[in-house]
């Protein structure tokens, strides 16, 4: 693991130890990062590495050919239960049952579709083959989850992320039909909040998540919130 000033070669480091879901790695403190988002470079995408990152306020985001880059944006974009916004038109869509919504029915299909969706300027939408394999592994271990929206049996939209205790870390979403990703996400969000999730981490700003009620908070505030929530879980 290296500081943000000295990137290693591209991709996960083959020499870095594989950490299982019960092992942890100590990342640099995001509050001491000099960059507004990048905290560290290197390492791999093994389960223990990914879970360590989420617990410490980081997530991986990098492009093909780059090293694994660990981010903790300042400000952070977060959705709280009381701020969840469902527009009148979306309430009608959900009430009419235009989509059949499922959870964890096709995680590989969802993350694969997210990886094919180009959204310039947004975080978490360039998903490499290494990332796909890593999150499918996390899903099989019970940490990563998806929501799917179907129309006539066809996967039309969805989203995925990682749940740790009472926090859900949203990663990405896709839509092949109008409102499909919103229907999947809103149904998932309502379910998570009903189960006691304190907030959904949306990572960095997007107008789409802002329309659903997400808001900016400082990295310092996010870290305090993260630590307090995980300690109570």
C-alpha positions as CSV (number, residue, x, y, z in Angstrom):
1,X,0.0,0.0,0.0
2,X,1.4,3.4,-1.0
3,X,0.5,7.0,-0.6
4,X,-1.3,8.9,-3.3
5,X,2.0,10.4,-4.5
6,X,3.6,7.1,-5.7
7,X,1.2,4.9,-7.7
8,X,2.2,1.2,-8.3
9,X,1.7,-0.6,-11.6
10,X,-1.8,-1.1,-13.0
11,X,-4.4,-3.4,-11.5
12,X,-4.6,-5.3,-8.2
13,X,-1.1,-6.1,-6.9
14,X,-0.5,-9.9,-7.4
15,X,2.1,-9.8,-4.6
16,X,-0.2,-8.3,-2.0
17,X,-1.6,-10.8,0.6
18,X,-5.1,-12.2,0.0
19,X,-7.3,-11.3,3.0
20,X,-10.4,-13.3,3.7
21,X,-13.6,-11.8,5.1
22,X,-12.4,-12.1,8.7
23,X,-9.0,-10.4,8.1
24,X,-8.5,-6.6,8.1
25,X,-6.0,-4.1,6.8
26,X,-5.3,-0.6,8.2
27,X,-5.6,2.1,5.6
28,X,-4.2,5.6,6.0
29,X,-6.6,7.9,7.9
30,X,-8.8,9.7,5.3
31,X,-8.9,12.7,7.6
32,X,-5.2,13.1,7.0
33,X,-5.4,12.8,3.2
34,X,-4.0,15.8,1.3
35,X,-6.2,15.0,-1.8
36,X,-9.9,15.8,-1.7
37,X,-10.7,12.1,-2.6
38,X,-7.7,9.8,-3.1
39,X,-6.3,8.3,0.1
40,X,-4.1,5.5,-1.1
41,X,-3.0,3.3,-4.0
42,X,-2.3,-0.4,-4.4
43,X,-3.3,-3.6,-2.6
44,X,-6.0,-5.9,-4.0
45,X,-9.7,-6.5,-4.1
46,X,-9.8,-9.5,-1.7
47,X,-12.8,-9.7,0.7
48,X,-10.9,-8.5,3.8
49,X,-9.4,-5.6,1.8
50,X,-12.8,-4.4,0.5
51,X,-14.5,-4.8,3.9
52,X,-11.6,-3.0,5.6
53,X,-12.0,-0.1,3.2
54,X,-15.7,0.3,3.8
55,X,-15.3,0.1,7.5
56,X,-12.6,2.9,7.3
57,X,-14.6,5.2,5.0
58,X,-13.0,4.3,1.7
59,X,-14.0,2.5,-1.5
60,X,-12.1,1.4,-4.7
61,X,-12.5,3.3,-8.0
62,X,-10.1,3.2,-10.8
63,X,-9.9,2.6,-14.6
64,X,-8.4,-0.3,-16.5
65,X,-4.6,-0.1,-16.5
66,X,-4.5,1.9,-13.3
67,X,-3.6,0.6,-9.8
68,X,-6.4,0.1,-7.3
69,X,-7.2,3.6,-6.1
70,X,-8.9,4.0,-2.7
71,X,-11.2,7.0,-2.4
72,X,-12.8,8.9,0.5
73,X,-14.4,12.0,-1.1
74,X,-14.8,15.4,0.7
75,X,-17.6,16.2,0.7
76,X,-19.4,12.8,0.9
77,X,-22.9,12.2,-0.5
78,X,-25.3,10.5,1.9
79,X,-29.0,9.6,1.9
80,X,-30.8,9.6,5.3
81,X,-34.2,7.8,5.9
82,X,-36.0,11.0,6.6
83,X,-34.7,12.7,3.4
84,X,-35.7,9.9,1.0
85,X,-37.8,11.6,-1.7
86,X,-40.2,9.7,-3.9
87,X,-41.8,11.9,-6.5
88,X,-45.5,11.8,-7.3
89,X,-44.8,10.2,-10.6
90,X,-42.6,7.5,-9.1
91,X,-45.2,6.8,-6.4
92,X,-47.6,6.1,-9.3
93,X,-45.1,3.8,-11.0
94,X,-44.5,1.8,-7.9
95,X,-48.2,1.6,-7.0
96,X,-49.1,0.4,-10.5
97,X,-46.4,-2.3,-10.3
98,X,-44.8,-1.4,-13.6
99,X,-41.7,-3.4,-12.5
100,X,-41.3,-6.6,-10.7
101,X,-38.7,-5.9,-8.1
102,X,-36.5,-8.6,-6.6
103,X,-33.4,-8.6,-4.3
104,X,-30.3,-10.7,-4.9
105,X,-31.9,-12.6,-7.8
106,X,-29.2,-11.8,-10.4
107,X,-26.3,-10.0,-8.8
108,X,-23.9,-10.9,-11.7
109,X,-26.4,-9.6,-14.2
110,X,-26.8,-6.3,-12.4
111,X,-23.1,-5.6,-11.9
112,X,-22.4,-6.6,-15.4
113,X,-25.0,-4.2,-16.8
114,X,-23.6,-1.4,-14.5
115,X,-20.2,-2.0,-16.0
116,X,-21.5,-1.5,-19.5
117,X,-23.3,1.8,-18.6
118,X,-21.3,4.9,-19.5
119,X,-21.9,7.9,-17.2
120,X,-19.2,10.5,-17.8
121,X,-18.1,12.4,-14.7
122,X,-19.7,10.1,-12.2
123,X,-18.0,7.9,-9.6
124,X,-18.3,4.2,-9.4
125,X,-19.5,3.5,-12.9
126,X,-16.3,2.2,-14.5
127,X,-16.3,-1.3,-13.3
128,X,-13.3,-3.5,-14.3
129,X,-13.4,-7.3,-14.7
130,X,-11.4,-7.5,-11.5
131,X,-14.0,-5.4,-9.7
132,X,-16.8,-7.6,-11.1
133,X,-15.1,-10.7,-9.8
134,X,-14.4,-9.2,-6.4
135,X,-18.0,-8.0,-5.8
136,X,-19.5,-11.2,-7.0
137,X,-17.2,-12.9,-4.5
138,X,-18.5,-10.5,-1.8
139,X,-22.1,-11.2,-2.8
140,X,-21.5,-15.0,-2.4
141,X,-20.1,-14.3,1.0
142,X,-23.3,-12.4,1.9
143,X,-22.0,-8.8,2.0
144,X,-22.9,-7.4,-1.4
145,X,-26.5,-7.1,-2.5
146,X,-28.5,-6.2,-5.6
147,X,-32.0,-5.0,-6.4
148,X,-33.5,-5.9,-9.8
149,X,-36.3,-4.4,-11.8
150,X,-37.9,-6.8,-14.4
151,X,-40.5,-6.2,-17.1
152,X,-42.0,-9.4,-18.6
153,X,-39.1,-11.4,-17.1
154,X,-36.4,-9.2,-18.7
155,X,-33.9,-7.4,-16.4
156,X,-34.6,-3.8,-17.1
157,X,-32.7,-2.0,-14.3
158,X,-31.1,-2.4,-11.0
159,X,-28.5,-1.4,-8.4
160,X,-26.0,-3.0,-6.1
161,X,-23.9,-2.2,-3.0
162,X,-22.4,-3.5,0.2
163,X,-24.2,-3.7,3.6
164,X,-22.2,-3.6,6.8
165,X,-24.3,-3.5,9.9
166,X,-26.8,-0.6,9.6
167,X,-25.0,1.1,6.7
168,X,-25.5,0.4,3.0
169,X,-22.7,1.5,0.7
170,X,-24.3,2.1,-2.7
171,X,-22.0,1.3,-5.7
172,X,-23.8,1.7,-9.0
173,X,-27.1,1.4,-10.9
174,X,-28.3,1.0,-14.5
175,X,-31.5,1.3,-16.4
176,X,-32.6,-0.1,-19.8
177,X,-36.1,1.3,-19.4
178,X,-37.3,4.7,-18.1
179,X,-37.6,4.6,-14.2
180,X,-36.3,1.0,-13.9
181,X,-33.2,1.9,-11.8
182,X,-35.3,4.3,-9.7
183,X,-37.9,1.7,-9.0
184,X,-35.2,-0.8,-8.0
185,X,-33.3,1.6,-5.8
186,X,-36.3,3.2,-4.1
187,X,-37.8,-0.2,-3.2
188,X,-34.4,-1.3,-1.9
189,X,-34.0,1.9,0.1
190,X,-37.4,1.7,1.7
191,X,-36.7,-1.9,2.7
192,X,-33.2,-1.1,4.1
193,X,-34.6,1.8,6.1
194,X,-37.4,-0.3,7.4
195,X,-34.8,-2.8,8.6
196,X,-33.0,-0.2,10.6
197,X,-30.3,1.0,8.2
198,X,-29.2,4.5,9.4
199,X,-28.1,5.8,6.0
200,X,-27.1,4.9,2.4
201,X,-23.6,6.1,1.3
202,X,-23.9,7.4,-2.2
203,X,-20.1,8.2,-2.2
204,X,-19.9,11.4,-4.4
205,X,-22.5,13.8,-5.8
206,X,-24.8,12.9,-8.7
207,X,-27.9,14.8,-9.7
208,X,-29.8,11.5,-9.9
209,X,-29.2,10.8,-6.2
210,X,-29.8,14.4,-5.3
211,X,-33.3,14.1,-6.8
212,X,-33.9,11.1,-4.4
213,X,-32.9,13.1,-1.3
214,X,-29.1,12.5,-0.9
215,X,-27.1,15.4,0.5
216,X,-23.5,16.5,0.9
217,X,-21.8,16.2,4.3
218,X,-18.1,16.8,5.1
219,X,-15.6,13.9,5.1
220,X,-15.1,14.6,8.8
221,X,-18.8,14.4,9.5
222,X,-19.1,11.2,7.5
223,X,-16.2,9.5,9.4
224,X,-17.8,10.4,12.7
225,X,-21.2,9.0,11.5
226,X,-19.6,5.9,10.0
227,X,-17.7,5.0,13.2
228,X,-20.6,5.7,15.5
229,X,-23.0,3.6,13.4
230,X,-20.7,0.7,13.0
231,X,-20.0,0.7,16.7
232,X,-23.7,0.5,17.5
233,X,-24.3,-2.3,14.9
